[in-house]
Amino acid sequence: MNHLEMDILLVEDSQDDSDMVLHALRREKLANHIFIVRDGEEALDFLFCRGAFSQRSFDHPPKLVLLDLKLPKIDGLEVLRQLKNEPRTKVIPVVIMTSSKEERDLVTGYNLGANSYIQKPVDFEQFRQTVKSVGLYWLVTNHSPITEDSLHWEVPTNARR
């Protein structure tokens, strides 16, 4: 896959959930280029263009990150924390998709900068519809500031409150 054309970074350790997300997005023709990583460490390496992904460039971020919370090596909340604390990646929309029902995960996710928090439905059809809605919103309806210029953009001093 050409990393310059990536639409979605899917951070998911469950093969079944990955397969369902891919099926839903491709069925709706919402994302032609989806890259999957299986743990938090791999996600950070990918996003920060290091390790096995050192050939990547910050100039071509994913349009959307779908992030599970319960990940091996580094959990999703820590991935989110690092992603949103880095000026070059903080504008990338992050949708947490998790099976967690814990209120603290929801609150912490939003406090760290998540753009949306979705509890994964158990029912396959409901899961598919949820992913379809997420894809439609973030890839079609939403206007994201993610461009090479926006990665270096700052709010003018007189516009800050």
C-alpha positions as CSV (number, residue, x, y, z in Angstrom):
1,M,0.0,0.0,0.0
2,N,1.1,3.5,-0.8
3,H,1.3,5.3,2.6
4,L,0.7,8.6,0.8
5,E,-2.9,7.5,0.0
6,M,-4.0,6.3,3.4
7,D,-7.4,7.1,4.7
8,I,-7.7,5.2,8.0
9,L,-5.3,3.8,10.5
10,L,-7.1,1.0,12.4
11,V,-5.6,0.2,15.7
12,E,-7.2,-3.1,16.7
13,D,-5.8,-6.3,18.2
14,S,-8.9,-8.4,17.6
15,Q,-8.9,-10.1,14.1
16,D,-12.7,-10.5,14.2
17,D,-13.2,-6.8,14.9
18,S,-10.7,-5.8,12.3
19,D,-12.5,-8.0,9.7
20,M,-15.9,-6.5,10.6
21,V,-14.5,-2.9,10.3
22,L,-12.9,-3.6,7.0
23,H,-16.0,-5.3,5.7
24,A,-18.3,-2.4,6.7
25,L,-16.0,0.3,5.3
26,R,-15.3,-1.5,2.0
27,R,-18.9,-2.5,1.5
28,E,-19.9,1.2,1.7
29,K,-16.8,2.2,-0.4
30,L,-15.7,4.6,2.3
31,A,-12.0,3.8,2.5
32,N,-9.8,2.4,-0.2
33,H,-6.7,2.5,1.9
34,I,-6.8,1.2,5.4
35,F,-3.7,0.3,7.4
36,I,-4.0,-2.0,10.4
37,V,-1.7,-2.2,13.4
38,R,-2.3,-4.7,16.2
39,D,-0.8,-3.0,19.4
40,G,-0.2,0.4,20.8
41,E,3.5,0.3,20.3
42,E,3.1,-0.4,16.6
43,A,0.5,2.4,16.4
44,L,2.9,5.0,17.9
45,D,5.7,3.8,15.6
46,F,3.4,4.2,12.6
47,L,2.1,7.6,13.6
48,F,5.5,9.0,14.6
49,C,7.3,7.5,11.6
50,R,9.8,5.5,13.5
51,G,11.0,1.9,13.7
52,A,9.6,-0.3,11.0
53,F,7.7,2.8,9.7
54,S,10.7,5.2,9.5
55,Q,10.2,5.6,5.8
56,R,6.8,7.3,6.4
57,S,6.5,11.0,6.5
58,F,4.5,13.3,8.8
59,D,3.3,15.1,5.7
60,H,0.9,12.3,4.9
61,P,-1.1,11.4,8.1
62,P,-4.1,9.2,8.1
63,K,-7.4,11.0,7.7
64,L,-8.8,9.1,10.7
65,V,-7.6,6.8,13.5
66,L,-10.0,4.2,14.7
67,L,-8.5,3.3,18.1
68,D,-9.3,0.4,20.4
69,L,-8.4,0.9,24.1
70,K,-7.5,-2.5,25.3
71,L,-4.3,-3.1,23.3
72,P,-1.2,-5.1,23.9
73,K,2.1,-3.4,24.9
74,I,0.8,0.1,25.1
75,D,-2.9,0.8,25.8
76,G,-5.1,3.0,23.6
77,L,-5.3,5.8,26.1
78,E,-1.6,6.2,26.1
79,V,-1.5,6.1,22.3
80,L,-4.1,8.9,22.3
81,R,-2.2,10.9,24.9
82,Q,1.0,10.8,22.9
83,L,-0.8,11.4,19.6
84,K,-2.6,14.5,20.9
85,N,0.5,15.9,22.7
86,E,2.5,16.0,19.4
87,P,1.9,19.1,17.4
88,R,2.4,17.2,14.1
89,T,-0.3,14.7,14.9
90,K,-2.8,16.4,17.2
91,V,-5.2,17.4,14.5
92,I,-5.7,13.8,13.3
93,P,-9.3,12.8,14.2
94,V,-9.4,9.9,16.6
95,V,-12.5,7.8,17.2
96,I,-12.2,5.4,20.1
97,M,-14.0,2.1,19.3
98,T,-13.9,-0.1,22.3
99,S,-15.9,-2.7,24.2
100,S,-15.2,-0.8,27.4
101,K,-18.2,0.2,29.4
102,E,-16.1,2.0,32.0
103,E,-17.1,5.7,32.5
104,R,-13.5,6.5,33.4
105,D,-12.3,5.3,29.9
106,L,-14.9,7.6,28.3
107,V,-14.0,10.6,30.4
108,T,-10.3,10.1,30.1
109,G,-10.6,9.5,26.3
110,Y,-12.3,12.9,25.8
111,N,-10.0,14.6,28.3
112,L,-7.1,13.4,26.2
113,G,-8.6,14.8,23.0
114,A,-10.6,11.9,21.4
115,N,-13.0,13.2,18.8
116,S,-15.5,10.5,19.4
117,Y,-16.1,7.5,21.7
118,I,-18.1,4.5,20.5
119,Q,-18.8,1.4,22.4
120,K,-18.6,-1.5,19.9
121,P,-22.0,-3.2,19.4
122,V,-22.1,-6.9,20.0
123,D,-24.6,-7.5,17.1
124,F,-22.9,-7.8,13.7
125,E,-25.4,-5.7,11.8
126,Q,-25.4,-3.0,14.4
127,F,-21.6,-3.0,14.4
128,R,-21.6,-2.7,10.6
129,Q,-24.0,0.2,10.8
130,T,-22.0,2.0,13.4
131,V,-18.8,1.7,11.4
132,K,-20.6,2.8,8.3
133,S,-21.9,5.9,10.2
134,V,-18.4,6.7,11.6
135,G,-16.9,6.3,8.1
136,L,-19.5,8.5,6.4
137,Y,-19.1,11.2,9.0
138,W,-15.3,11.4,9.3
139,L,-14.4,10.6,5.7
140,V,-17.2,12.3,3.8
141,T,-19.2,14.8,5.9
142,N,-16.5,16.2,8.2
143,H,-14.0,18.8,6.9
144,S,-10.7,18.0,8.5
145,P,-7.9,20.5,8.7
146,I,-5.4,17.7,7.8
147,T,-3.2,19.0,5.0
148,E,0.5,19.6,5.0
149,D,-0.1,23.3,5.7
150,S,-2.4,22.7,8.6
151,L,0.1,20.5,10.4
152,H,2.2,23.6,10.8
153,W,-0.7,26.1,11.4
154,E,-1.0,28.0,14.6
155,V,-3.8,30.2,16.0
156,P,-2.8,33.9,15.6
157,T,-2.0,35.4,19.0
158,N,-4.9,37.9,18.8
159,A,-7.3,35.0,18.2
160,R,-6.5,33.1,21.3
161,R,-8.8,33.3,24.3
